[in-house]
Amino acid sequence: MAGCTWCGGDVTRSSTGRPRRFCSDEHRKAWHQRVKTLRRQVDHYKDLGAANAEPYRSYWLSCAADAQAELTNLS
């Protein structure tokens, strides 16, 4: 058994097919929604960083880096 990608809980595995990543449809949907939101945030923060002068530029680029790090941890 492997852990659920969203909560870390137990995921039952069927004897055939691809291994499951989530323990429920709710967790699968929550994970996909969070990934979608983080991708949008990264793009938005990068745009804000490009459009603003210092010190705001470094703040928005830092926000983009934080969102990218969380996105990487979820994948």
Residue, then its C-alpha position, 0 to 999 in steps of 0.5 A: m500500500a502507498g500513501c494518499t498524495w493529499c493526506g498520506g492515508d492508506v490507499t488500497r491497491s487493485s490487482t490490475g491497472r495503474p496504482r491509485r494515488f488518492c484515497s478518495d475522489e474528494h482528495r483527488k479533486a482537492w489536490h488537482q484544485r490546489v495544483k491549479t491554484l498554485r500554478r496560477q499564483v506562480d504566473h501571477y506573482k511573476d507578472l507582478g514582479a516583472a511589472n513593479a520596481e524594487p522593493y516590490r519586485s523582490y517581494w513578488l518574486s519571493c512569493a512566486a518562489d514560495a508558491q513554486a516550492e509548494l507546487t514542487n512538494l505536491s508533485 
